[in-house]
């Protein structure tokens, strides 16, 4: 064996689950929210968060070592990133996705090996239970957590879409599978001339309406109730589907793309925003891991490359397509009718 070889990278990757769970527990406990107003020492955080003294120092210093907290002497504080994105009172809070990852995804991923061998979901369906969306939509608290999670994971992409898409050419916009309404709200905030809203199952109506109203755009962004497989999609100049196509198998993906095409006017646009895997399938780790998560959570879902999406768009009838990078691992594939 060459003396230049070193197992450090293998060992680091093997132990990433410990760092992940440390972060997820910190979000669950509210560490970053507790530090939003002022720095605090370990004793104060133990009292505020209900931490046992045996492990609190390792936990807090572990967060420091991960770059998630700062420490000056005995005082802990948020970093600029955790203050912006992990304080529950911050308008840019992304912790909804982390809350769902902690409560739902983390346990299911323990049986990834079985899923890789069988090709079967590893969630409730594994033991004859209902599918993912039946589980989520059957409980109001779980559904609200899911909606917040979608806002958290989509916020960067939503703000980029609001700036990078040529909105000056259009007047109306509807996000298909809108969840809480992150993308419609960000588009409305950045583009005052745009009107429209979000299309999703009726259970999400109060969650969407509350979020749009809280952001001051409830007069321009309305909720449209329906099932995108069973009913026509609402008509608008621009439609979007974010983290929707990856839930379904290839045939179902093309059905949704075709239905979007039918709802658009000539010259209208469809935006598909996802953590699109890079065309060489080497670089976008988040996109590839998200595709494995579709194995865990769905019967046939998978993530895909920008080239894949443009190919499918052309196959169903879009005349022009392109891909634009958004934020972090996310990109949008655009199709013009």
JOPE-V435173 format. One record per residue. N is the residue number from 1. PHI is phi in degrees with one decimal (* if undefined). OMEGA is omega in whole degrees, -180 to 180 (999 if undefined). BURIAL is # if it has 16 or more other ideal C-beta (glycine too) atoms within 10 Angstrom, else .. Layout:
# JOPE-V435173
((N & PHI & OMEGA & BURIAL) (N & PHI & OMEGA & BURIAL))
This chain:
# JOPE-V435173
((1 & * & -179 & .) (2 & -65.0 & 178 & .) (3 & -69.9 & 180 & .) (4 & -78.6 & -180 & .) (5 & -73.3 & -177 & .) (6 & -142.5 & -179 & .) (7 & -82.5 & -173 & .) (8 & -57.4 & -178 & .) (9 & -65.3 & 178 & .) (10 & -61.6 & -179 & .) (11 & -65.7 & 179 & .) (12 & -64.0 & 179 & .) (13 & -64.4 & -179 & .) (14 & -60.8 & -178 & .) (15 & -97.4 & -177 & .) (16 & -62.6 & 179 & .) (17 & -63.1 & 179 & .) (18 & -70.5 & 177 & .) (19 & -66.1 & 179 & .) (20 & -59.8 & -177 & #) (21 & -68.7 & 176 & .) (22 & -62.5 & 177 & #) (23 & -63.7 & -177 & #) (24 & -63.1 & 177 & #) (25 & -67.6 & 178 & .) (26 & -63.2 & 177 & #) (27 & -66.4 & 179 & #) (28 & -59.9 & -179 & .) (29 & -75.7 & -178 & #) (30 & 84.0 & -178 & #) (31 & -56.7 & -173 & #) (32 & -72.9 & 175 & #) (33 & -71.0 & 180 & #) (34 & -63.7 & -178 & #) (35 & -96.6 & -175 & #) (36 & -66.7 & -175 & #) (37 & -84.5 & -177 & .) (38 & -168.9 & 174 & .) (39 & -61.4 & -180 & #) (40 & -148.6 & 177 & #) (41 & -89.7 & -175 & .) (42 & -62.2 & -178 & #) (43 & -61.9 & -180 & .) (44 & -65.7 & -180 & #) (45 & -71.2 & 176 & #) (46 & -58.0 & -178 & #) (47 & -68.6 & -175 & .) (48 & -69.6 & -174 & .) (49 & -100.6 & -179 & #) (50 & 75.7 & -179 & .) (51 & -87.0 & 174 & #) (52 & -79.8 & -176 & .) (53 & -67.8 & -177 & .) (54 & -58.3 & -172 & .) (55 & -118.1 & -174 & .) (56 & -63.2 & -179 & .) (57 & -65.3 & 179 & .) (58 & -63.6 & -180 & .) (59 & -63.4 & -177 & #) (60 & -68.3 & 178 & #) (61 & -70.0 & 173 & .) (62 & -62.2 & 177 & #) (63 & -65.5 & 174 & #) (64 & -64.0 & -178 & .) (65 & -65.3 & 178 & .) (66 & -83.9 & -180 & .) (67 & 79.3 & -177 & .) (68 & -99.9 & 172 & #) (69 & -132.1 & 170 & #) (70 & -107.9 & 177 & #) (71 & -136.2 & 177 & #) (72 & -121.8 & -172 & .) (73 & 66.2 & 180 & .) (74 & -100.0 & -174 & .) (75 & -99.7 & 177 & .) (76 & -99.8 & 177 & #) (77 & -149.0 & 176 & #) (78 & -70.6 & 167 & #) (79 & -82.7 & 176 & #) (80 & -56.1 & -179 & .) (81 & -70.3 & -179 & .) (82 & -71.1 & 175 & #) (83 & -63.7 & -178 & #) (84 & -75.8 & -167 & .) (85 & -110.0 & -175 & #) (86 & -121.7 & 170 & #) (87 & -82.3 & -175 & #) (88 & -59.7 & -180 & .) (89 & -91.0 & -180 & .) (90 & -78.6 & 178 & #) (91 & -66.4 & 179 & .) (92 & -103.6 & -179 & .) (93 & -59.6 & 178 & #) (94 & -111.3 & -173 & #) (95 & -68.2 & 178 & #) (96 & -57.6 & 177 & #) (97 & -66.4 & 180 & #) (98 & -68.5 & 176 & #) (99 & -61.7 & 179 & #) (100 & -67.9 & 178 & #) (101 & -59.7 & -179 & #) (102 & -70.4 & -174 & #) (103 & -79.0 & -171 & .) (104 & -117.5 & -169 & #) (105 & -74.6 & -175 & #) (106 & -55.1 & 179 & .) (107 & -65.1 & -177 & .) (108 & -67.1 & -178 & #) (109 & -67.4 & 180 & #) (110 & -66.0 & 179 & .) (111 & -110.8 & 178 & #) (112 & -55.4 & -179 & .) (113 & -56.6 & 178 & .) (114 & -63.0 & 179 & .) (115 & -63.6 & 179 & #) (116 & -66.0 & 179 & .) (117 & -81.3 & -173 & .) (118 & -105.6 & -174 & .) (119 & 73.4 & -176 & .) (120 & -102.8 & 175 & .) (121 & -57.6 & -179 & #) (122 & -119.4 & 178 & #) (123 & -99.4 & -177 & #) (124 & -58.5 & -178 & #) (125 & -65.3 & -179 & #) (126 & -57.7 & -177 & .) (127 & -112.8 & 175 & .) (128 & 84.0 & 180 & .) (129 & -80.0 & -179 & .) (130 & -73.4 & 180 & .) (131 & -75.1 & -174 & .) (132 & -52.8 & -172 & #) (133 & -74.6 & 174 & .) (134 & -63.1 & 178 & .) (135 & -63.1 & -176 & #) (136 & -66.7 & -173 & #) (137 & -83.1 & -178 & #) (138 & -86.2 & -177 & .) (139 & -133.3 & -173 & .) (140 & -63.2 & -180 & .) (141 & -67.5 & 178 & .) (142 & -65.5 & 179 & .) (143 & -65.9 & 178 & #) (144 & -65.0 & 176 & #) (145 & -62.1 & 178 & #) (146 & -62.8 & -180 & #) (147 & -62.3 & 177 & #) (148 & -64.4 & 179 & #) (149 & -62.1 & 179 & #) (150 & -65.5 & 175 & #) (151 & -65.9 & -179 & #) (152 & -60.9 & -176 & #) (153 & -77.4 & -174 & #) (154 & -103.3 & -171 & #) (155 & -59.2 & -180 & #) (156 & -62.0 & 179 & #) (157 & -64.1 & -178 & #) (158 & -61.1 & -180 & #) (159 & -67.0 & 178 & #) (160 & -69.7 & 177 & #) (161 & -59.2 & -179 & #) (162 & -61.2 & -179 & #) (163 & -103.9 & -169 & .) (164 & -91.5 & 179 & .) (165 & -81.6 & -178 & #) (166 & -76.6 & -175 & .) (167 & -66.6 & -178 & #) (168 & -64.4 & -180 & .) (169 & -88.2 & -170 & .) (170 & -133.8 & -179 & #) (171 & -123.9 & -176 & .) (172 & -127.4 & -174 & #) (173 & -150.7 & 174 & #) (174 & -133.4 & 177 & #) (175 & -93.1 & -177 & #) (176 & -88.7 & -172 & #) (177 & 78.8 & -166 & #) (178 & -79.0 & -175 & #) (179 & 55.4 & -177 & #) (180 & -73.1 & 179 & #) (181 & 106.8 & -177 & #) (182 & -55.7 & -176 & #) (183 & -69.7 & 176 & #) (184 & -55.7 & -180 & #) (185 & -65.0 & -179 & #) (186 & -66.3 & 177 & #) (187 & -63.9 & 180 & #) (188 & -62.5 & 180 & #) (189 & -66.1 & -177 & #) (190 & -87.6 & -174 & .) (191 & -128.9 & -173 & #) (192 & -62.0 & -179 & .) (193 & -85.0 & -176 & .) (194 & -84.3 & 175 & #) (195 & -124.1 & 179 & #) (196 & 158.0 & -180 & #) (197 & 155.9 & -176 & #) (198 & -134.3 & -179 & #) (199 & -120.1 & 180 & #) (200 & -163.6 & 179 & #) (201 & -62.9 & -171 & .) (202 & -59.9 & -180 & .) (203 & -60.0 & -177 & #) (204 & -87.9 & -176 & #) (205 & -54.2 & -178 & .) (206 & -65.4 & 179 & .) (207 & -67.6 & 177 & #) (208 & -63.7 & -176 & #) (209 & -59.7 & 180 & #) (210 & -64.5 & -178 & .) (211 & -67.5 & 179 & #) (212 & -63.2 & 180 & #) (213 & -65.1 & -180 & .) (214 & -62.3 & 179 & .) (215 & -96.0 & 173 & #) (216 & 77.1 & -179 & .) (217 & -123.4 & -178 & #) (218 & -63.0 & 179 & #) (219 & -77.2 & -178 & .) (220 & -112.1 & -178 & #) (221 & -118.9 & -176 & #) (222 & -110.0 & 179 & #) (223 & -95.9 & 177 & #) (224 & -118.5 & -175 & #) (225 & -90.4 & 176 & .) (226 & 169.1 & 178 & .) (227 & -113.3 & -172 & .) (228 & -71.2 & 172 & #) (229 & -86.9 & -172 & .) (230 & -98.9 & -175 & .) (231 & -130.5 & 174 & .) (232 & -61.8 & 175 & .) (233 & -76.0 & 177 & #) (234 & -59.7 & 180 & #) (235 & -87.1 & 177 & .) (236 & -162.3 & 177 & #) (237 & -64.6 & -179 & #) (238 & -132.3 & 171 & #) (239 & -114.4 & 176 & #) (240 & -134.6 & 171 & #) (241 & -134.9 & -178 & #) (242 & -116.2 & -179 & #) (243 & 54.0 & 178 & #) (244 & -108.1 & -176 & #) (245 & -58.9 & -176 & #) (246 & -69.9 & 178 & #) (247 & -76.9 & -166 & #) (248 & -125.3 & 178 & #) (249 & -75.3 & -172 & .) (250 & -62.4 & -180 & .) (251 & -60.3 & 179 & .) (252 & -68.0 & 175 & .) (253 & -56.5 & -178 & #) (254 & -68.5 & 175 & #) (255 & -59.3 & -179 & .) (256 & -67.1 & 177 & #) (257 & -61.8 & 180 & #) (258 & -65.6 & 179 & #) (259 & -65.4 & 176 & #) (260 & -64.4 & 178 & #) (261 & -56.8 & -178 & #) (262 & -66.1 & -179 & .) (263 & -84.6 & -176 & #) (264 & -90.5 & 171 & #) (265 & -77.7 & 173 & .) (266 & -57.7 & -176 & .) (267 & 88.2 & 178 & .) (268 & -70.0 & -172 & #) (269 & -129.2 & 169 & #) (270 & -112.2 & 175 & #) (271 & -107.4 & 173 & #) (272 & -107.8 & -179 & #) (273 & -113.5 & -177 & #) (274 & -151.3 & 167 & #) (275 & -82.6 & -175 & #) (276 & -58.0 & 177 & #) (277 & -66.9 & 177 & #) (278 & -61.5 & -173 & #) (279 & -59.4 & 179 & .) (280 & -86.4 & 177 & .) (281 & 54.9 & 179 & .) (282 & -130.5 & -163 & .) (283 & -105.2 & -174 & .) (284 & -85.8 & -177 & #) (285 & -59.8 & -177 & .) (286 & -60.9 & 179 & .) (287 & -62.7 & 179 & #) (288 & -67.5 & 177 & #) (289 & -67.2 & 177 & .) (290 & -64.4 & 177 & #) (291 & -65.0 & 174 & #) (292 & -63.0 & 177 & .) (293 & -65.6 & 175 & #) (294 & -66.8 & 172 & #) (295 & -61.1 & -179 & #) (296 & -63.5 & -166 & #) (297 & -103.7 & -173 & #) (298 & -133.3 & 180 & #) (299 & -80.5 & -176 & #) (300 & -144.5 & -175 & .) (301 & -71.2 & 175 & #) (302 & -162.5 & 174 & #) (303 & -84.2 & -167 & #) (304 & -156.9 & 180 & #) (305 & -89.5 & 174 & #) (306 & -61.8 & 178 & #) (307 & -62.7 & 176 & #) (308 & -57.3 & -175 & #) (309 & -64.4 & 179 & #) (310 & -63.4 & 178 & #) (311 & -62.0 & 180 & .) (312 & -65.3 & 178 & #) (313 & -60.4 & 179 & #) (314 & -64.0 & -178 & .) (315 & -63.6 & -179 & .) (316 & -89.4 & 172 & #) (317 & 127.5 & 175 & .) (318 & -68.9 & -174 & #) (319 & -90.2 & -178 & .) (320 & -142.6 & -180 & .) (321 & -141.7 & 171 & #) (322 & -157.6 & 178 & .) (323 & -122.5 & 178 & #) (324 & -129.6 & 175 & .) (325 & -67.8 & -179 & .) (326 & -110.7 & -177 & #) (327 & -140.2 & 180 & #) (328 & 58.5 & -178 & .) (329 & -83.6 & -171 & #) (330 & -93.8 & 174 & #) (331 & -141.1 & 174 & #) (332 & -122.8 & 170 & #) (333 & -100.7 & -177 & #) (334 & -113.8 & 175 & #) (335 & -122.0 & 179 & #) (336 & -109.9 & 179 & .) (337 & -78.6 & 999 & #))
